């Protein structure tokens, strides 16, 4: 039986898709490229925005066009009923159980694959240099604009032993960097039995990272989106270890206290700037990235200007900007909505400011000598990332894929696309 998997959305979805591929291969199934004819198509969906939902629907239609007889499974964040979908799954376990059942009901498909000596897809060869490791799922913050808690439920943490095993497996496969990901990884909380001890040890995100540093040889640890209300001094100190990448994706959403309150975010602008100041004091070249929603219900011109001013103050390396998209069933969807033209205009204005702050940060990096992990080649240049997540290009006739090379950044190194 041939299975194709398509992933939309966040790093957590990517981590879950990677886990699913490995599990299916262990069961003896073939993973094929998405554009090839498959018996089962699995779409790991995103329903975070209206645009993401539309992308998901298009991919489902595409799968059906590729093979009318195929079974189509949907997992991730998506709850729309579509006639093309045969099965909506909340977990990998349910997907694998269902596929096994289909395989037993259609043995001829699998036997024919064996007869033809079909081999697993080349797409399963390591195509990335960074591995996404799921450490947590779910959220109970219930921000007024967000549907994720309804899709994924309450916070649940992955056991430390499973995480350590997964990372050591990636190290053995040759990966040099892992990204710890989840819906709200700052809510990581589990228990662990230290080696040779009978008592339980409570683990939070800070202690988990220390455990990873002690029990794996992964060279670079990157931490995904952080909740500003849950980052403390102990966590900040982790970045003194050179294996923990000095890059913080610190969720913002708005630079207005008025809008943050409507969003049901649990911090103020003062709190946010205070945290940024603490981090910058110890790590002046920390790469800050963030997400911002423009055109949220009741957002005034003053609210928007406050957001623009905050982006300038922080000096983000990268700002992901989204026009507000009502999610059915969330409190914000019932609030008075902003005109689409206003949303578009504000998005364009903020994008220009974000480009300015990015350029300002890049200039600080000129002359810095840093280790770069190279990921891909574009014509005669290798593309990679610095520890603080600045994209760099470097000319070399040598194969630098998945290699860490120390370079001094100059104007020709900067990759602005």
Secondary structure by P-SEA (a helix, b strand, c coil): cbbbbbbcccaaaaaaaaaaaaaaaaaccccccccccccbbbbbcccccaaaaaaaaaaaaaaaaacccbbbbbcccccccccccccccccaaaaaaaaaaaaaacaaaaaaaaaacccccccccccccbbbbbcbbbbccccccccccccccccccccaaaaaaaaaaaaaacccbbbbccccccccccccccccccbbbbbcaaaaaaaaaacccccbbbbcccccccccccccccccccccccccccccccccaaaaaaacccccaaaaaaaaaaaaaaccccbbbbccccccccccaaaaaaaaaaaaaacccccccccccccccccccccccccaaaaaaaaaaaaaaaaaaaaaaaaaaccbbbbbbcccccccccccccccbbbbbbbbccccccbbbbbbbcccccccc
